[in-house]
Amino acid sequence: MEKAKMVVVGAGPAGIATAVEAKAAGIEPVIVLEKEENPCHTIHKYYHEGKRVDAVWQGRKVKPIGICQFETCSKEEFLKLMENYIQEYNIDLRTSQEVHKIEKINECFRVWAGKDTIIETPIVVIAIGIFGKPVKPRYKIPKEVKNKVFFGTQTQCTPGAKKILVVGGGDSAAETACFLCENAEVYISYRRPKFFRINEQNLKELEKRVKEGKIKLLMDTDIESLSASPDDKVKVHFKDGQEMVFDAVCYCLGGATPENFLRAIGIELNDNRPKIDECFETNIPGLFLVGDLVFKKGSIMAAFNSAHIVVEAIKNRYRDRLERGC
Ligand SMILES: Cc1cc2nc3c(=O)[nH]c(=O)nc-3n(C[C@H](O)[C@H](O)[C@H](O)COP(=O)(O)OP(=O)(O)OC[C@H]3O[C@@H](n4cnc5c(N)ncnc54)[C@H](O)[C@@H]3O)c2cc1C
């Protein structure tokens, strides 16, 4: 069995920043386990090519406090920045290593990943984000239309669709609509009468496309159900009785806490949110959470900052255990 001083689960912005902060603090060895083939899987999968990665996200300006920081840039520039952190801090990143079990035995954790990786460590930091579980609507998606319905802005999944409905009212809904409207007629359905948490830049871009007639806004609309239309499209039934037909529907409703994963480890939850203290330590001593898992509305800068807070707490609370190891 391999031994480490710290295991980080997930190599998104929060996981990489945690490893960077830990290495800078002299904690060694630190192992980062990532389930996909590349780090930053959420960004690879959900951000469209050339997407602007905003330093101010969901209208929240977060002042950087740690080592990892960034300024608004493109998706490709951001991924390069993360790659540079991995190189510069010589991060031991293991990809295609999905963590499926974490167990505490006496003072140490055993972390199981992939087919046969088992690592023993006194400290575990979980950084798996929330986009493994995109939020879905309450109504059922009929199986006849499942191949035309997408969650979490999988923009690459709608080739050929000429009329698309984007559902949601946040930044990712605005960006998805602006991206898709270059090749399709796009509608946005949002339950509120106006957008209130979109950043300025996205609002400007959206208003421009609306003026140009490329995007049509269906404000104050609520969807009741979906069905298959006779011409093999998706019929959307709104609560006010209106019906519209689309080639594809993209739900941009954000992500949800991976409750089952956290509960299986023994982490206590309250109202579907993990119980954590001011330094993001869970009810299990030595087990911390970072990134989107700890915020109601997460962002990259908030994820970076959470990594700094957690590593500071680990240094203060677990100095002995880090020295002793397992
Ligand atoms: C479309 C879209 C656009 C966005 N645009 C912006 C923006 O412009 N600016 C901004 O600040 N924020 C933006 N965000 C939000 C931002 O992406 C998140 O806040 C950020 O990615 C959170 O980082 P994280 O490391 O907590 O989680 P994630 O980035 O989700 O990373 C989690 C990682 O953990 C891995 N993982 C999951 N389960 C396991 C497991 N069991 N074992 C091992 N690894 C696992 C995943 O594969 C992934 O690589 C956007 C989000 C979306 C969906």
The ligand as a MOL file (V3000), in Angstrom:
LIG
                    3D

  0  0  0     0  0            999 V3000
M  V30 BEGIN CTAB
M  V30 COUNTS 53 58 0 0 0
M  V30 BEGIN ATOM
M  V30 1 C -20.5690 26.2590 -18.2830 0
M  V30 2 C -19.8480 26.8060 -17.0750 0
M  V30 3 C -19.1790 27.9980 -17.1700 0
M  V30 4 C -18.4790 28.5110 -16.0530 0
M  V30 5 N -17.7700 29.6540 -16.1920 0
M  V30 6 C -17.0800 30.1590 -15.1320 0
M  V30 7 C -16.3130 31.3560 -15.2490 0
M  V30 8 O -16.2390 31.9920 -16.2990 0
M  V30 9 N -15.6410 31.8180 -14.1330 0
M  V30 10 C -15.6960 31.1410 -12.9270 0
M  V30 11 O -15.0640 31.5970 -11.9440 0
M  V30 12 N -16.4260 30.0040 -12.8010 0
M  V30 13 C -17.1120 29.4960 -13.8670 0
M  V30 14 N -17.8280 28.3290 -13.7300 0
M  V30 15 C -17.8100 27.6470 -12.4120 0
M  V30 16 C -16.4810 26.8920 -12.2360 0
M  V30 17 O -16.2700 26.0140 -13.3330 0
M  V30 18 C -16.4900 26.1010 -10.9380 0
M  V30 19 O -16.7580 26.9810 -9.8510 0
M  V30 20 C -15.1100 25.4320 -10.7230 0
M  V30 21 O -14.8340 24.5380 -11.7870 0
M  V30 22 C -15.0990 24.6740 -9.3880 0
M  V30 23 O -13.8700 23.9800 -9.2530 0
M  V30 24 P -13.7850 22.6210 -8.4140 0
M  V30 25 O -12.3550 22.2320 -8.4970 0
M  V30 26 O -14.4670 22.7710 -7.1170 0
M  V30 27 O -14.6770 21.5510 -9.2280 0
M  V30 28 P -14.5610 21.0160 -10.7180 0
M  V30 29 O -13.9510 22.0300 -11.6080 0
M  V30 30 O -15.9180 20.5130 -11.0510 0
M  V30 31 O -13.5210 19.8160 -10.6230 0
M  V30 32 C -13.8250 18.5870 -10.0230 0
M  V30 33 C -12.8680 17.5330 -10.5440 0
M  V30 34 O -13.0290 16.3460 -9.7530 0
M  V30 35 C -13.0660 15.2240 -10.6140 0
M  V30 36 N -13.7800 14.1500 -9.9110 0
M  V30 37 C -15.1150 14.0520 -9.6990 0
M  V30 38 N -15.4040 12.9240 -9.0100 0
M  V30 39 C -14.2210 12.3100 -8.7640 0
M  V30 40 C -13.8560 11.1060 -8.0830 0
M  V30 41 N -14.7530 10.3050 -7.4930 0
M  V30 42 N -12.5390 10.7530 -8.0330 0
M  V30 43 C -11.5900 11.5420 -8.6040 0
M  V30 44 N -11.8900 12.7010 -9.2670 0
M  V30 45 C -13.1810 13.0800 -9.3330 0
M  V30 46 C -13.7560 15.7420 -11.8650 0
M  V30 47 O -13.4870 14.9150 -12.9850 0
M  V30 48 C -13.1500 17.1500 -11.9930 0
M  V30 49 O -11.9630 17.1650 -12.7470 0
M  V30 50 C -18.5110 27.8060 -14.8210 0
M  V30 51 C -19.2120 26.5890 -14.7350 0
M  V30 52 C -19.8640 26.0780 -15.8440 0
M  V30 53 C -20.5790 24.7500 -15.7340 0
M  V30 END ATOM
M  V30 BEGIN BOND
M  V30 1 1 1 2
M  V30 2 1 2 3
M  V30 3 2 2 52
M  V30 4 2 3 4
M  V30 5 1 4 5
M  V30 6 1 4 50
M  V30 7 2 5 6
M  V30 8 1 6 7
M  V30 9 1 6 13
M  V30 10 2 7 8
M  V30 11 1 7 9
M  V30 12 1 9 10
M  V30 13 2 10 11
M  V30 14 1 10 12
M  V30 15 2 12 13
M  V30 16 1 13 14
M  V30 17 1 14 15
M  V30 18 1 14 50
M  V30 19 1 15 16
M  V30 20 1 16 17
M  V30 21 1 16 18
M  V30 22 1 18 19
M  V30 23 1 18 20
M  V30 24 1 20 21
M  V30 25 1 20 22
M  V30 26 1 22 23
M  V30 27 1 23 24
M  V30 28 2 24 25
M  V30 29 1 24 26
M  V30 30 1 24 27
M  V30 31 1 27 28
M  V30 32 2 28 29
M  V30 33 1 28 30
M  V30 34 1 28 31
M  V30 35 1 31 32
M  V30 36 1 32 33
M  V30 37 1 33 34
M  V30 38 1 33 48
M  V30 39 1 34 35
M  V30 40 1 35 36
M  V30 41 1 35 46
M  V30 42 1 36 37
M  V30 43 1 36 45
M  V30 44 2 37 38
M  V30 45 1 38 39
M  V30 46 1 39 40
M  V30 47 2 39 45
M  V30 48 1 40 41
M  V30 49 2 40 42
M  V30 50 1 42 43
M  V30 51 2 43 44
M  V30 52 1 44 45
M  V30 53 1 46 47
M  V30 54 1 46 48
M  V30 55 1 48 49
M  V30 56 2 50 51
M  V30 57 1 51 52
M  V30 58 1 52 53
M  V30 END BOND
M  V30 END CTAB
M  END
